[in-house]
Amino acid sequence: MCGIFLAVSASAAPSKLEAKRYSQDEIAQIVGSRVALQTALSALDKQKVENAQNIRQRRNELGRLSVKNHASRIAELQREIAELSVVSASEAAEPDLDGTLVDIMARGPDYADSVLSLRQPFAVQPLADERFVFQFNGELYNEGCFCGNDSEFAFQEIKASEGDVDLLGAALSRLNGEFAFVLTDKSTKRVFFGKDHIGKRSLLYSTKNGLAVASVLSHLPEDELVECEPGVLYVYDVENKKLSKTPYPKQLRLDAVSGEAYSKGYAETAALVDSLHSHLKNACSVRQKTVHPLHATKTQVAVLFSGGLDCTILASLIAENYESLGEPVKIDLLTVGFENPRTGLSASESPDRKLSEQSWFELSRKFKNSNVSFRLVQVDVSYADWLSHKNRVLNLIRPTATEMDLSIGIAFYFASKPGDFTALTMEDFPEWSEFEKNRESYVSSEKYTSNAKVLFSGLGADELYGGYSRHEAVFDSLQENAAPETIYSLYDELSESLHHDITAIYNRNLGRDDRAISSWGKELRYPYLDNAVVEFSASLAPHYKVQFNWTTVKSKKGEKRAKVYSRKYLLRQLCHALGLPMAAEEVKRAIQFGAKSAKLEVGQSKTKGTERAAQ
């Protein structure tokens, strides 16, 4: 993991940082000092923490009182809670260029010039020759670079174009992986930059005063920042100060599939499950093979783990790939929960905590006789920790800045943050019902810090397979006696919606999540967004993604017919085929609701996710 930064300006950048090659220890000291400064609780934040504790005490007392006998005391407590619930904005330091440069350092803190990836041989960046200077942040899975360094591979491919836009676009089209780059052509005074076909790495730019291109631009106003589109080559002419962009000549095949395929039913389910299994397992495998940690560790990878369908499938496939190694392997499953003073729930009471234990149990039981085991790392985030890191996260994730962006970004931020957390390991493997009754008898617990540098994420599954409520809402108006053509047209609508979701994911999710997680020097990998997986998934008929059936529902008013949906239908069938029936039937729950990272401020209950997050 590394960061990219390039600025083209008529005036010198007002940076206090010395222009030199920094050592690992120097970077650690600089980054540590900045994080400590950013995360120190202000006087106002300390008051909020104290208020939250007082509110919790009063709510506990309220729970013990009866309305009949304690009406006046109840009214008094409710008044006190209302007074303590008044929310004011926290103080936030003004971001500056040095802050951005330190944020870039934090993305690759192991070596002074930043290391391209976790694959040997390591290359110091930027790469340069007489004509070109090349910055690269990513991981490539092209056959020709598995045994070498992918920055060198990409540089050789790209500089062979000699600055020709068409040839350069063709070279970028051939790169398979997750990457962002900046290429400076000293001969023609042009700057080229861009991303992979999906946009899995953050790359922002601004043309307000010349050109700034970087993985993080926390010092610039949000309205000046643009997230680079995926599969697009940007060209900036330094002398003319003009920016142009050209799509890569070869794009991923993402054409929407006609809803008429619904008429063929589900006869191909078994074959499609096998195909999906093969594609996803291979996508995990190539991402596992390219993990060579900078420092020897026992745990090479971790999974961002809510216990839901998508991440549980990935954990199972990663384990399948490791089974062939024969040597003992332990996979970290990182699950995060937040103390929420607004709801009164502790971090351990978040919905994802119970679900993650259930899916961890199911995975552990499945692989009990293999060389693979799972460690469930329970990341508990206190309200005080949330407050202290909130403004740092808001600066990192800009230009995304809504309450929803904060609640999702901060969940991933803490899931990847190093810390001493409770980790669980299965010692025996009973049935689930017995495990629930006597959990302590089958589990060992320890304080543990995950040192995995590579984190696997299930992002992309919802966009490809119809995992959001809006995807099933397409069919809400459908009547049971509707003509086939009506059903076909609704599946056409679903196809268009899914196409939009996967092409917009770079701007909605990927850039934000990369900026949050990479601030700890961690690297995200997305098997669902592998080029081959994306093209295969896009080629599927939409009824294999959202299925519906009619059933009779009984209520006090009598019986009525209603639709029952199965979102991500094919993924659920794969999960069943993997021997994970409990995970296969779990409903979708967004991370901000599962981890309870949404609306933590007391008095925020009516705040909308689309509103701008207050600093």
C-alpha positions as CSV (number, residue, x, y, z in Angstrom):
1,M,0.0,0.0,0.0
2,C,1.2,3.5,-0.8
3,G,0.0,6.9,-1.5
4,I,0.2,9.2,-4.6
5,F,0.7,13.0,-4.5
6,L,1.5,15.4,-7.4
7,A,0.9,19.1,-7.6
8,V,1.5,21.4,-10.5
9,S,1.4,25.1,-9.5
10,A,3.0,28.4,-10.5
11,S,3.8,29.1,-6.8
12,A,5.7,26.9,-4.4
13,A,3.5,24.8,-2.0
14,P,3.6,26.2,1.5
15,S,4.8,23.1,3.2
16,K,6.9,22.9,6.4
17,L,7.9,19.4,5.7
18,E,11.5,19.0,4.5
19,A,11.8,17.7,1.0
20,K,13.9,14.5,1.6
21,R,13.7,10.8,1.8
22,Y,12.2,9.9,5.2
23,S,13.1,6.8,7.2
24,Q,10.5,4.4,8.6
25,D,11.1,5.6,12.1
26,E,10.7,9.3,11.0
27,I,7.4,8.5,9.2
28,A,6.1,6.6,12.3
29,Q,6.9,9.6,14.5
30,I,5.4,12.2,12.1
31,V,2.2,10.2,11.5
32,G,1.9,9.3,15.2
33,S,2.2,12.9,16.2
34,R,-0.5,14.0,13.7
35,V,-2.9,11.3,14.7
36,A,-2.4,12.2,18.4
37,L,-3.1,15.8,17.6
38,Q,-6.2,15.1,15.5
39,T,-7.7,12.7,18.0
40,A,-7.2,14.6,21.2
41,L,-10.6,15.2,22.8
42,S,-11.6,18.8,23.0
43,A,-13.3,20.3,26.1
44,L,-16.6,20.1,24.4
45,D,-16.1,16.5,23.4
46,K,-15.2,15.6,27.0
47,Q,-18.4,17.2,28.1
48,K,-20.3,15.1,25.6
49,V,-18.8,11.9,27.0
50,E,-19.7,13.0,30.5
51,N,-23.2,13.8,29.3
52,A,-23.6,10.4,27.7
53,Q,-22.7,8.7,30.9
54,N,-25.2,10.8,32.8
55,I,-27.9,10.1,30.2
56,R,-27.2,6.4,30.5
57,Q,-27.6,6.5,34.3
58,R,-31.0,8.4,34.0
59,R,-32.3,6.0,31.4
60,N,-31.4,3.1,33.7
61,E,-33.3,4.7,36.5
62,L,-36.3,5.4,34.1
63,G,-36.4,1.7,33.3
64,R,-37.0,0.9,36.9
65,L,-39.8,3.3,37.5
66,S,-43.5,2.8,37.0
67,V,-45.6,5.6,35.5
68,K,-48.3,5.1,38.1
69,N,-46.1,5.6,41.2
70,H,-43.3,7.8,40.0
71,A,-44.8,10.3,37.5
72,S,-43.1,13.4,38.8
73,R,-39.6,11.7,39.0
74,I,-40.1,10.3,35.4
75,A,-40.9,13.8,34.2
76,E,-37.8,15.2,36.0
77,L,-35.6,12.6,34.5
78,Q,-37.0,13.1,31.0
79,R,-36.3,16.9,31.3
80,E,-32.7,16.3,32.5
81,I,-32.1,13.9,29.5
82,A,-33.5,16.5,27.1
83,E,-31.1,19.1,28.5
84,L,-28.1,16.8,28.3
85,S,-29.0,15.8,24.8
86,V,-28.4,19.2,23.2
87,V,-25.7,18.7,20.6
88,S,-23.2,21.3,19.6
89,A,-20.6,20.9,16.9
90,S,-17.1,19.8,18.0
91,E,-14.1,22.0,17.4
92,A,-12.1,21.0,14.3
93,A,-8.6,22.2,13.3
94,E,-8.3,23.7,9.8
95,P,-6.7,21.2,7.4
96,D,-3.5,22.2,5.7
97,L,-1.1,20.8,3.0
98,D,1.3,19.3,5.6
99,G,-1.7,17.4,6.9
100,T,-2.4,15.9,3.5
101,L,1.2,14.9,3.0
102,V,1.2,13.2,6.4
103,D,-2.0,11.4,5.4
104,I,-0.2,10.2,2.3
105,M,2.7,9.0,4.4
106,A,0.3,7.0,6.7
107,R,-0.8,4.9,3.7
108,G,2.7,3.4,3.2
109,P,4.4,3.8,6.6
110,D,6.9,0.9,6.2
111,Y,9.5,2.7,4.0
112,A,10.5,6.2,3.3
113,D,9.5,6.5,-0.3
114,S,6.4,4.3,0.1
115,V,6.3,0.7,-1.0
116,L,4.1,-0.2,-3.9
117,S,2.5,-3.3,-2.4
118,L,3.0,-6.3,-0.3
119,R,4.7,-8.2,-3.1
120,Q,8.4,-8.8,-3.4
121,P,10.7,-7.6,-4.8
122,F,9.9,-4.2,-3.3
123,A,10.3,-1.1,-5.4
124,V,11.0,2.3,-4.1
125,Q,8.8,5.0,-5.7
126,P,8.5,7.0,-7.7
127,L,10.0,5.1,-10.6
128,A,11.8,7.3,-13.1
129,D,13.9,7.4,-16.3
130,E,15.2,10.3,-18.4
131,R,11.7,11.1,-19.6
132,F,9.0,9.7,-17.3
133,V,8.3,9.8,-13.5
134,F,5.8,7.2,-12.4
135,Q,3.7,6.9,-9.2
136,F,1.7,3.7,-8.8
137,N,-0.6,2.5,-6.0
138,G,-2.1,-0.9,-6.6
139,E,-1.9,-4.6,-7.1
140,L,-1.9,-6.3,-10.5
141,Y,-2.9,-9.8,-11.3
142,N,-1.6,-10.0,-14.9
143,E,0.1,-13.3,-15.6
144,G,3.4,-11.6,-16.5
145,C,3.8,-9.9,-13.1
146,F,3.0,-12.7,-10.5
147,C,6.7,-13.4,-9.9
148,G,7.9,-9.8,-10.3
149,N,7.1,-6.4,-9.1
150,D,3.9,-4.9,-10.5
151,S,5.0,-1.3,-10.4
152,E,7.9,-2.2,-12.7
153,F,5.6,-4.2,-14.8
154,A,3.1,-1.4,-15.1
155,F,5.9,1.2,-15.8
156,Q,7.3,-0.9,-18.6
157,E,3.8,-1.4,-20.2
158,I,2.9,2.3,-19.9
159,K,6.2,4.0,-20.9
160,A,6.3,1.8,-24.1
161,S,3.4,4.0,-25.4
162,E,5.9,7.0,-25.6
163,G,3.2,9.3,-24.4
164,D,0.8,8.4,-27.2
165,V,-2.7,8.7,-25.7
166,D,-4.2,5.9,-27.8
167,L,-1.3,3.5,-27.0
168,L,-1.3,4.5,-23.4
169,G,-5.1,3.8,-23.1
170,A,-4.6,0.4,-24.7
171,A,-1.8,-0.5,-22.2
172,L,-4.0,0.6,-19.3
173,S,-6.9,-1.5,-20.6
174,R,-4.7,-4.6,-20.4
175,L,-3.8,-4.1,-16.7
176,N,-5.9,-6.4,-14.5
177,G,-6.2,-5.4,-10.8
178,E,-6.8,-2.6,-8.5
179,F,-4.7,0.5,-9.1
180,A,-4.3,4.2,-9.5
181,F,-1.4,6.0,-11.1
182,V,0.2,9.3,-12.1
183,L,2.7,9.5,-15.0
184,T,4.6,12.7,-15.6
185,D,6.1,13.2,-19.1
186,K,8.9,15.7,-18.7
187,S,9.5,15.8,-22.5
188,T,6.0,16.9,-23.5
189,K,5.1,18.6,-20.2
190,R,2.0,16.5,-19.7
191,V,0.7,14.6,-16.7
192,F,-1.3,11.4,-17.2
193,F,-3.4,9.8,-14.4
194,G,-6.2,7.4,-13.9
195,K,-7.6,4.2,-12.3
196,D,-8.5,0.6,-13.0
197,H,-11.7,-0.4,-14.8
198,I,-13.9,-0.3,-11.6
199,G,-12.1,2.4,-9.6
200,K,-11.0,0.4,-6.6
201,R,-8.3,2.8,-5.4
202,S,-8.8,6.4,-4.3
203,L,-7.5,9.1,-6.7
204,L,-8.7,12.7,-6.4
205,Y,-7.9,15.7,-8.4
206,S,-8.4,19.5,-8.4
207,T,-7.7,22.0,-11.1
208,K,-8.5,25.1,-9.0
209,N,-4.9,26.3,-8.9
210,G,-3.0,24.4,-11.5
211,L,-3.3,20.6,-10.8
212,A,-3.3,18.5,-7.7
213,V,-3.7,14.7,-7.9
214,A,-3.5,12.5,-4.9
215,S,-4.8,9.5,-3.0
216,V,-6.0,12.0,-0.3
217,L,-6.5,15.7,-0.5
218,S,-7.7,16.6,2.9
219,H,-6.5,20.2,2.8
220,L,-8.7,21.3,-0.1
221,P,-12.4,22.3,0.0
222,E,-14.8,19.5,-0.9
223,D,-16.3,21.4,-3.8
224,E,-12.9,21.6,-5.5
225,L,-12.3,17.8,-5.4
226,V,-13.3,15.3,-8.0
227,E,-13.0,11.5,-7.7
228,C,-11.4,10.1,-10.9
229,E,-13.7,8.1,-13.0
230,P,-12.7,4.4,-13.6
231,G,-11.4,3.3,-17.0
232,V,-10.6,6.8,-18.1
233,L,-7.2,8.3,-19.0
234,Y,-6.8,11.9,-17.8
235,V,-4.3,14.2,-19.5
236,Y,-3.2,17.5,-18.1
237,D,-1.2,19.9,-20.3
238,V,1.1,21.8,-18.0
239,E,1.8,24.7,-20.4
240,N,-1.8,25.2,-21.5
241,K,-3.3,24.3,-18.1
242,K,-6.0,22.2,-19.8
243,L,-7.3,18.8,-18.7
244,S,-8.8,16.3,-21.1
245,K,-10.0,12.7,-20.6
246,T,-10.4,9.7,-22.8
247,P,-12.0,6.4,-22.0
248,Y,-9.8,3.3,-22.2
249,P,-10.4,1.7,-25.6
250,K,-11.3,-1.6,-24.1
251,Q,-13.9,-1.5,-21.3
252,L,-15.4,-4.2,-19.2
253,R,-18.6,-5.9,-20.7
254,L,-21.4,-4.6,-18.4
255,D,-24.4,-4.5,-20.8
256,A,-27.7,-5.0,-19.0
257,V,-29.4,-8.4,-19.6
258,S,-33.0,-8.5,-20.9
259,G,-35.7,-9.4,-18.4
260,E,-37.2,-11.8,-21.0
261,A,-34.8,-14.5,-19.7
262,Y,-37.3,-14.9,-16.8
263,S,-39.4,-17.0,-19.1
264,K,-36.7,-19.8,-19.0
265,G,-37.0,-20.2,-15.2
266,Y,-34.3,-21.4,-12.9
267,A,-33.1,-24.6,-14.7
268,E,-29.5,-23.3,-15.0
269,T,-29.1,-22.6,-11.2
270,A,-26.8,-25.5,-10.4
271,A,-24.5,-24.8,-13.4
272,L,-24.4,-21.1,-12.6
273,V,-23.6,-21.7,-8.9
274,D,-20.6,-23.9,-10.0
275,S,-19.5,-21.1,-12.4
276,L,-19.8,-18.4,-9.7
277,H,-17.9,-20.6,-7.2
278,S,-15.1,-21.0,-9.7
279,H,-14.9,-17.3,-10.6
280,L,-15.0,-16.1,-7.0
281,K,-12.6,-18.8,-5.7
282,N,-10.0,-17.8,-8.4
283,A,-10.5,-14.1,-7.6
284,C,-9.7,-14.9,-3.9
285,S,-6.8,-17.1,-4.9
286,V,-4.9,-14.5,-7.0
287,R,-5.3,-12.0,-4.2
288,Q,-4.0,-14.4,-1.7
289,K,-1.0,-15.4,-3.8
290,T,0.2,-11.8,-4.0
291,V,0.4,-11.3,-0.2
292,H,4.0,-11.1,0.9
293,P,4.1,-9.1,4.1
294,L,6.9,-6.6,4.7
295,H,7.4,-8.2,8.1
296,A,6.9,-11.9,8.9
297,T,3.5,-12.5,10.5
298,K,1.5,-15.5,11.3
299,T,-1.7,-14.0,9.9
300,Q,-1.4,-12.9,6.3
301,V,-5.0,-11.8,5.6
302,A,-8.1,-10.7,7.4
303,V,-11.7,-10.3,6.4
304,L,-13.9,-7.3,7.2
305,F,-16.6,-9.4,8.8
306,S,-20.2,-8.6,9.7
307,G,-21.2,-12.2,9.5
308,G,-23.4,-11.5,6.5
309,L,-23.7,-13.5,3.3
310,D,-21.0,-11.8,1.2
311,C,-18.1,-11.8,3.7
312,T,-18.9,-15.3,4.9
313,I,-18.7,-16.7,1.4
314,L,-15.3,-14.9,0.9
315,A,-14.0,-16.3,4.2
316,S,-15.0,-19.8,3.2
317,L,-13.4,-19.5,-0.3
318,I,-10.2,-18.0,1.2
319,A,-10.1,-21.0,3.6
320,E,-10.6,-23.4,0.7
321,N,-7.6,-22.0,-1.1
322,Y,-5.4,-22.2,2.0
323,E,-6.4,-25.9,2.6
324,S,-4.2,-26.9,-0.3
325,L,-1.1,-25.5,1.5
326,G,-1.1,-28.1,4.3
327,E,0.5,-25.7,6.8
328,P,-1.6,-24.3,9.6
329,V,-3.3,-21.0,8.7
330,K,-5.4,-18.7,10.9
331,I,-7.7,-16.2,9.3
332,D,-8.7,-13.1,11.2
333,L,-12.3,-12.1,11.0
334,L,-12.6,-8.4,12.0
335,T,-16.0,-7.4,13.4
336,V,-16.7,-3.9,14.7
337,G,-19.4,-2.6,17.1
338,F,-20.0,0.9,18.5
339,E,-21.2,2.1,21.9
340,N,-24.2,4.2,21.0
341,P,-25.4,6.6,23.7
342,R,-28.4,7.7,21.7
343,T,-29.8,4.1,21.8
344,G,-28.2,3.0,25.1
345,L,-26.5,0.0,23.4
346,S,-23.0,-1.1,24.2
347,A,-20.6,-2.1,21.4
348,S,-21.1,-5.8,22.3
349,E,-24.8,-5.4,21.8
350,S,-24.7,-4.4,18.2
351,P,-26.6,-6.6,15.8
352,D,-23.5,-7.5,13.8
353,R,-21.8,-8.9,17.0
354,K,-24.4,-11.8,17.3
355,L,-24.4,-12.4,13.6
356,S,-20.6,-12.5,13.3
357,E,-20.4,-15.0,16.1
358,Q,-23.0,-17.2,14.4
359,S,-21.2,-17.2,11.0
360,W,-17.7,-17.6,12.6
361,F,-19.1,-20.6,14.4
362,E,-20.4,-22.0,11.1
363,L,-17.1,-21.4,9.3
364,S,-15.1,-22.9,12.2
365,R,-17.3,-26.0,12.3
366,K,-17.0,-26.5,8.5
367,F,-13.2,-26.4,8.6
368,K,-12.7,-28.1,11.9
369,N,-10.7,-31.0,10.4
370,S,-8.5,-28.9,8.2
371,N,-5.3,-26.8,8.5
372,V,-7.4,-23.6,8.5
373,S,-8.9,-22.0,11.6
374,F,-10.7,-18.6,12.2
375,R,-10.0,-16.0,14.9
376,L,-13.0,-13.7,15.5
377,V,-11.5,-10.3,16.5
378,Q,-14.2,-8.2,18.2
379,V,-13.4,-4.5,17.8
380,D,-15.3,-2.5,20.4
381,V,-15.5,1.3,19.8
382,S,-16.4,3.5,22.8
383,Y,-18.3,6.7,22.3
384,A,-15.2,8.6,23.4
385,D,-13.1,6.9,20.8
386,W,-15.7,7.7,18.1
387,L,-15.7,11.4,19.1
388,S,-11.9,11.6,19.2
389,H,-11.5,10.1,15.7
390,K,-14.6,11.5,14.0
391,N,-13.0,14.7,12.6
392,R,-9.9,12.8,11.4
393,V,-12.2,10.4,9.5
394,L,-14.2,13.3,8.0
395,N,-11.0,14.9,6.7
396,L,-9.8,11.6,5.3
397,I,-13.0,10.7,3.4
398,R,-13.6,14.1,1.8
399,P,-15.1,15.0,-0.6
400,T,-17.7,12.5,0.7
401,A,-19.3,14.2,3.7
402,T,-22.8,13.0,4.6
403,E,-23.9,11.4,7.8
404,M,-24.1,8.1,5.9
405,D,-20.6,8.5,4.5
406,L,-19.3,9.2,8.1
407,S,-21.1,6.2,9.6
408,I,-19.8,3.8,6.9
409,G,-16.3,5.2,6.7
410,I,-15.8,5.3,10.4
411,A,-16.9,1.7,10.8
412,F,-14.2,0.6,8.3
413,Y,-11.7,3.0,9.8
414,F,-12.0,1.3,13.2
415,A,-12.3,-2.2,11.8
416,S,-8.8,-1.7,10.3
417,K,-7.3,0.3,13.2
418,P,-4.6,-1.6,15.2
419,G,-5.6,-2.2,18.8
420,D,-5.7,-4.7,21.6
421,F,-9.1,-6.4,21.2
422,T,-10.9,-9.5,22.4
423,A,-10.3,-12.4,20.0
424,L,-12.2,-15.7,20.1
425,T,-11.2,-19.1,18.8
426,M,-13.3,-22.3,18.8
427,E,-12.0,-25.2,20.9
428,D,-14.8,-27.7,20.3
429,F,-17.5,-27.9,17.7
430,P,-21.0,-28.7,19.0
431,E,-24.4,-28.0,17.3
432,W,-25.4,-24.4,17.2
433,S,-28.2,-24.8,19.7
434,E,-25.7,-26.3,22.2
435,F,-23.2,-23.6,21.5
436,E,-25.7,-20.9,22.3
437,K,-26.5,-22.4,25.7
438,N,-22.9,-23.0,26.8
439,R,-20.8,-20.7,24.7
440,E,-18.0,-20.3,27.2
441,S,-17.4,-24.1,27.3
442,Y,-16.4,-24.1,23.6
443,V,-14.5,-20.8,23.1
444,S,-11.1,-19.6,24.2
445,S,-10.6,-15.8,24.5
446,E,-7.5,-13.7,24.4
447,K,-6.4,-10.1,24.0
448,Y,-5.0,-9.7,20.5
449,T,-3.9,-7.2,17.9
450,S,-4.3,-8.3,14.2
451,N,-1.2,-7.7,12.2
452,A,-2.8,-8.5,8.8
453,K,-1.9,-5.9,6.2
454,V,-4.4,-7.2,3.6
455,L,-8.1,-6.9,4.3
456,F,-10.6,-8.7,2.1
457,S,-14.0,-6.9,1.6
458,G,-17.3,-8.2,0.3
459,L,-18.1,-4.8,-1.4
460,G,-19.6,-5.2,-4.8
461,A,-21.9,-8.1,-4.1
462,D,-24.9,-6.0,-3.4
463,E,-24.4,-3.9,-6.5
464,L,-23.9,-7.0,-8.7
465,Y,-26.5,-9.3,-7.3
466,G,-29.3,-7.0,-6.0
467,G,-28.7,-6.7,-2.3
468,Y,-30.4,-3.5,-1.5
469,S,-34.0,-2.9,-0.6
470,R,-34.4,-0.6,-3.6
471,H,-33.7,-3.6,-5.8
472,E,-36.7,-5.6,-4.6
473,A,-38.8,-2.4,-4.4
474,V,-38.8,-2.5,-8.2
475,F,-41.5,-5.3,-8.0
476,D,-43.6,-3.7,-5.2
477,S,-46.4,-2.7,-7.7
478,L,-46.5,-6.1,-9.3
479,Q,-49.8,-8.0,-9.1
480,E,-50.0,-11.8,-9.0
481,N,-52.0,-12.0,-12.2
482,A,-49.6,-9.7,-14.1
483,A,-48.8,-10.5,-17.7
484,P,-45.4,-12.0,-18.4
485,E,-44.4,-8.9,-20.4
486,T,-45.0,-6.8,-17.2
487,I,-42.6,-9.0,-15.3
488,Y,-40.0,-8.8,-18.1
489,S,-40.1,-5.0,-18.1
490,L,-39.6,-4.9,-14.3
491,Y,-36.6,-7.2,-14.6
492,D,-35.3,-4.8,-17.3
493,E,-35.7,-2.0,-14.8
494,L,-33.7,-4.1,-12.2
495,S,-31.0,-4.7,-14.8
496,E,-30.6,-1.0,-15.5
497,S,-30.5,-0.3,-11.7
498,L,-27.7,-2.8,-11.2
499,H,-25.8,-1.5,-14.1
500,H,-26.0,2.0,-12.6
501,D,-24.9,0.8,-9.2
502,I,-21.8,-1.0,-10.3
503,T,-20.7,1.9,-12.6
504,A,-21.2,4.4,-9.7
505,I,-19.6,2.3,-7.0
506,Y,-16.2,4.1,-7.4
507,N,-17.8,7.4,-6.3
508,R,-20.3,6.1,-3.8
509,N,-18.1,3.7,-1.9
510,L,-14.6,2.7,-3.1
511,G,-12.8,6.0,-2.8
512,R,-14.2,6.8,0.6
513,D,-13.5,3.3,2.0
514,D,-9.9,3.2,0.6
515,R,-9.1,6.6,2.2
516,A,-10.4,5.5,5.6
517,I,-8.8,2.1,5.8
518,S,-5.5,3.0,4.1
519,S,-4.8,5.6,6.8
520,W,-3.6,2.7,8.9
521,G,-1.3,1.3,6.2
522,K,-3.8,-1.5,5.4
523,E,-4.7,-2.6,1.9
524,L,-8.2,-3.6,0.7
525,R,-8.9,-6.3,-1.8
526,Y,-12.3,-6.9,-3.5
527,P,-12.8,-10.4,-5.0
528,Y,-16.4,-9.5,-6.0
529,L,-14.9,-6.6,-8.1
530,D,-12.4,-8.8,-9.9
531,N,-12.7,-8.1,-13.6
532,A,-13.8,-11.6,-14.5
533,V,-16.3,-11.8,-11.6
534,V,-17.8,-8.5,-12.6
535,E,-18.2,-9.5,-16.3
536,F,-19.6,-12.9,-15.3
537,S,-22.1,-11.4,-12.9
538,A,-23.2,-8.7,-15.3
539,S,-23.9,-11.4,-17.9
540,L,-26.4,-13.2,-15.6
541,A,-30.2,-12.9,-16.2
542,P,-31.6,-10.6,-13.5
543,H,-34.0,-13.1,-12.1
544,Y,-31.0,-15.0,-10.7
545,K,-30.3,-11.9,-8.6
546,V,-33.6,-11.0,-7.2
547,Q,-36.2,-13.8,-7.0
548,F,-39.8,-13.5,-5.8
549,N,-42.5,-15.9,-4.9
550,W,-46.1,-15.5,-3.9
551,T,-47.3,-16.8,-0.6
552,T,-50.4,-16.6,1.7
553,V,-50.0,-14.4,4.7
554,K,-52.4,-14.6,7.7
555,S,-53.2,-11.5,9.8
556,K,-56.0,-10.3,12.1
557,K,-57.8,-9.0,9.0
558,G,-57.7,-12.4,7.3
559,E,-55.5,-13.9,4.6
560,K,-53.9,-12.1,1.7
561,R,-51.4,-12.9,-1.0
562,A,-47.9,-11.3,-0.7
563,K,-44.5,-11.5,-2.4
564,V,-41.6,-13.0,-0.6
565,Y,-38.2,-11.9,-2.0
566,S,-34.8,-13.5,-2.1
567,R,-32.2,-10.8,-2.8
568,K,-28.8,-12.1,-4.1
569,Y,-30.5,-15.3,-5.0
570,L,-27.5,-16.9,-6.7
571,L,-25.1,-16.0,-3.9
572,R,-27.5,-17.6,-1.4
573,Q,-27.5,-20.8,-3.5
574,L,-23.7,-20.7,-3.5
575,C,-23.6,-20.3,0.3
576,H,-25.9,-23.3,0.7
577,A,-23.6,-25.3,-1.7
578,L,-20.6,-24.3,0.5
579,G,-22.3,-25.9,3.5
580,L,-23.2,-22.6,5.3
581,P,-27.0,-22.7,5.6
582,M,-27.3,-20.2,8.5
583,A,-25.3,-17.5,6.6
584,A,-27.2,-18.3,3.4
585,E,-30.5,-17.2,5.0
586,E,-29.4,-14.0,6.7
587,V,-31.0,-10.8,5.6
588,K,-29.0,-7.8,4.3
589,R,-28.1,-5.3,7.0
590,A,-26.0,-2.2,6.1
591,I,-22.8,-1.9,8.1
592,Q,-23.8,1.4,9.7
593,F,-26.9,-0.3,11.2
594,G,-25.3,-3.6,12.0
595,A,-22.3,-2.0,13.8
596,K,-24.5,0.8,15.2
597,S,-22.1,3.4,13.9
598,A,-25.0,5.6,12.6
599,K,-26.3,8.6,14.5
600,L,-24.1,8.2,17.6
601,E,-24.6,11.8,18.8
602,V,-27.4,12.1,21.4
603,G,-30.2,14.1,19.9
604,Q,-29.5,12.8,16.3
605,S,-32.4,10.5,16.0
606,K,-34.1,12.6,13.3
607,T,-30.9,13.3,11.3
608,K,-31.0,12.0,7.8
609,G,-28.2,10.0,6.2
610,T,-28.0,12.4,3.3
611,E,-27.4,15.4,5.5
612,R,-23.9,16.8,5.8
613,A,-22.0,15.5,8.8
614,A,-21.2,18.1,11.3
615,Q,-17.6,18.4,12.5
